[in-house]
Amino acid sequence: MKCALVTGGSRGIGRAICIKLGSLGYHILINFRSNLAEAEQTLSLIKAKNGTGELIPFDVSNKMEIAETLALWTEGHKQDHIEVLVNNAGIKEDTLMMWMKDEQWENVLRTNLDSFFYVTRPVLSDMLMKRYGRIINIVSLSGLKGLPGQTNYSAAKGGVIAATKALAQEVGRRGITVNAVAPGFIKTDMTENISEKEMKALIPVNRFGTSEEVAHLVAFLVSPESGYITGEVISINGGMYS
Ligand code: NAP
């Protein structure tokens, strides 16, 4: 079985990516932290499109949990390969740096940046042996230009962007591409407190994007025909300057 592991696949952008990659024939490993009902809903939506998948809960901010869960999965799936990894799970805890607590800095860095390292490393060894793989990191406009109130989130996403470029150069010879997708404002739970009505004037396309539009870009990068695109950061933000 060719598998695609999508972190944070229970809701929002991750769910749309799971459904899209499921429709392309990948067996989807739906990761999430705690929201079992939403993860099951993602799996139903995959199945409704004749796809297959399974739930693989772990907390991407906990390196022991990641290592144990992925080792267990690999042990039970000797014939299966994770060909695609989408590092999508992420959180934000916005506040001005002056008022930012240690935990707010550490939580956001662990969930958005450390997770890239601890999830990708175990998946990479199999890709290297198979001489094929696709790694897509979901970053943000915030990691490209920096946004006030998001020093933690901008630092984490900026870190993943730099790591994307470095890893792409390490593994390019082995048929593995590593790219980042940088969304602007996408309609999900993460942006539910941001007014589209107020913000859309700043967006040339004059609206927030959809998770399905992001999933479409991810599917493009995942396809075998995209093998010459690596180390890139592709923005999907309705034309906002980045
Ligand atoms: P969302 O709707 O809040 O969904 C977040 C997903 O991540 C959920 O599936 C959640 O699982 C999972 N998750 C959070 N913390 C986790 C952890 N510690 N371990 C495992 N899973 C965890 O977010 P979204 O808007 O779809 O964002 C997805 C990605 O896009 C994030 O990396 C975000 O930074 C990035 N992004 C979003 C926007 C936007 O406008 N929405 C813009 C730029 C970048 P549970 O359901 O179990 O909580």
Boltz pocket constraint, residues with backbone or C-beta under 6 A from the ligand:
constraints:
  - pocket:
      binder: B
      contacts: [[A, 7], [A, 8], [A, 9], [A, 10], [A, 11], [A, 12], [A, 13], [A, 14], [A, 31], [A, 32], [A, 33], [A, 34], [A, 35], [A, 36], [A, 38], [A, 58], [A, 59], [A, 60], [A, 61], [A, 87], [A, 88], [A, 89], [A, 90], [A, 91], [A, 111], [A, 138], [A, 139], [A, 140], [A, 141], [A, 182], [A, 183], [A, 184], [A, 185], [A, 186], [A, 187], [A, 188], [A, 189], [A, 190], [A, 191]]
      max_distance: 6.0
